[in-house]
């Protein structure tokens, strides 16, 4: 990009120096000075500096500073970016190419000092692609070398990254017991041998004031992990997991690759083995987790007596265990589908729905305003009492007698106000998304049978408040509908509801 004859090219300077680079003595100030001097030599004006201190180059384009830079490129505030070398911009090939494309679209230049790249020329773009690929290759080569060195370092007992296990710390590149944490880990094993319940151990540790290294409370998951970690009995395990490049998933390596190194034990081996045996026995005895069946109207279907109705295992009917009222799940689904269609295609119903929602929010807002006004009144009354007491117009006994009721009421309102505000938030969020939900649901009668059960359930959860099932009728109340709901029975059902409501109760 060329500037006008009377104006200097306005550029930004990009500084990204990782922690490892800083250890090697490559300071951000050094890189900035280098870029500024280059710009001065070319007669360019440096108007912005973008700094990403101690940030890895694997993924930087989403970083706020990178987004700020791209916004200025797009706006034309700067027309070029100067940096020391490509690896300082990013090491990920895809991101490097994406940066280049975004700059090309804005007719802006990328200037890499070490590689002498000018992406405004075809040769520059080709060279950029080649160098970017090499940078990615270099990163992968480094990763491979590090991965290959992990087992060797582990066998030598050297640190391979990561924090020391709870109860230990790294000292002179070796694991040694931590004076503060080691006794807690011993206590953890002793408590588990006594109670044989991970949740009980976590609860007791937390109640006694113990916390994990980062200050969190102990959980049964943490207890289980520590019970099975052999480091405590003097055998540190390493090189037993692998992660993908983005570190989103991890998995166990084959046991043949695991590396064990002796360390000082903090838990007697007999105690450790006993606890591990209890944990493993519990795992073996536990039944495999099975995915429970989630019926479409579970939690929403009620009998007229108030009891929730569920579908028994092996059955196809919602049943009230108290009244023995039953309805086939297929019939209830057909009634729901037809009634939903009637509500959604009826302008009057939709209007009533919207008005009810608006009124519910107004009512909640009125309650909030009333509570706030009452709090202001109480504050004023309290101030008046304080003034009288300060002027010695009230005795201590009179002050206490008059102030105590105000204090109690203020505490009650201070508890009530956030609850009301939270309820209003729920109503507002529901109202904001209701139009979208209704629009998506208008053609449910034609698509309903083809929808996966999970999507049907999402619709039910989004717009259903309650379904009441009687011996001869079904009442469906949707969120924010008038309190009477919509009743479907033999006397008032709309035309076309005959099949949906004539369900057989004999079974």
Secondary structure as GFF3:
##gff-version 3
##sequence-region A 1 507
A	DSSP	beta_strand	10	17	.	.	.	ID=ss1
A	DSSP	alpha_helix	19	23	.	.	.	ID=ss2
A	DSSP	alpha_helix	28	42	.	.	.	ID=ss3
A	DSSP	beta_strand	45	53	.	.	.	ID=ss4
A	DSSP	alpha_helix	64	75	.	.	.	ID=ss5
A	DSSP	beta_strand	80	83	.	.	.	ID=ss6
A	DSSP	alpha_helix	86	89	.	.	.	ID=ss7
A	DSSP	alpha_helix	93	105	.	.	.	ID=ss8
A	DSSP	beta_strand	109	112	.	.	.	ID=ss9
A	DSSP	beta_strand	117	118	.	.	.	ID=ss10
A	DSSP	alpha_helix	122	155	.	.	.	ID=ss11
A	DSSP	beta_strand	168	171	.	.	.	ID=ss12
A	DSSP	beta_strand	174	177	.	.	.	ID=ss13
A	DSSP	alpha_helix	182	195	.	.	.	ID=ss14
A	DSSP	alpha_helix	198	207	.	.	.	ID=ss15
A	DSSP	alpha_helix	220	228	.	.	.	ID=ss16
A	DSSP	three_ten_helix	230	233	.	.	.	ID=ss17
A	DSSP	beta_strand	235	238	.	.	.	ID=ss18
A	DSSP	beta_strand	241	243	.	.	.	ID=ss19
A	DSSP	beta_strand	250	252	.	.	.	ID=ss20
A	DSSP	three_ten_helix	255	257	.	.	.	ID=ss21
A	DSSP	beta_strand	259	262	.	.	.	ID=ss22
A	DSSP	alpha_helix	269	285	.	.	.	ID=ss23
A	DSSP	beta_strand	301	303	.	.	.	ID=ss24
A	DSSP	beta_strand	310	311	.	.	.	ID=ss25
A	DSSP	beta_strand	317	319	.	.	.	ID=ss26
A	DSSP	beta_strand	326	328	.	.	.	ID=ss27
A	DSSP	alpha_helix	329	345	.	.	.	ID=ss28
A	DSSP	alpha_helix	347	390	.	.	.	ID=ss29
A	DSSP	alpha_helix	396	441	.	.	.	ID=ss30
A	DSSP	alpha_helix	444	447	.	.	.	ID=ss31
A	DSSP	three_ten_helix	448	450	.	.	.	ID=ss32
A	DSSP	alpha_helix	453	463	.	.	.	ID=ss33
A	DSSP	beta_strand	464	469	.	.	.	ID=ss34
A	DSSP	beta_strand	474	478	.	.	.	ID=ss35
A	DSSP	beta_strand	486	488	.	.	.	ID=ss36
A	DSSP	alpha_helix	498	501	.	.	.	ID=ss37
###
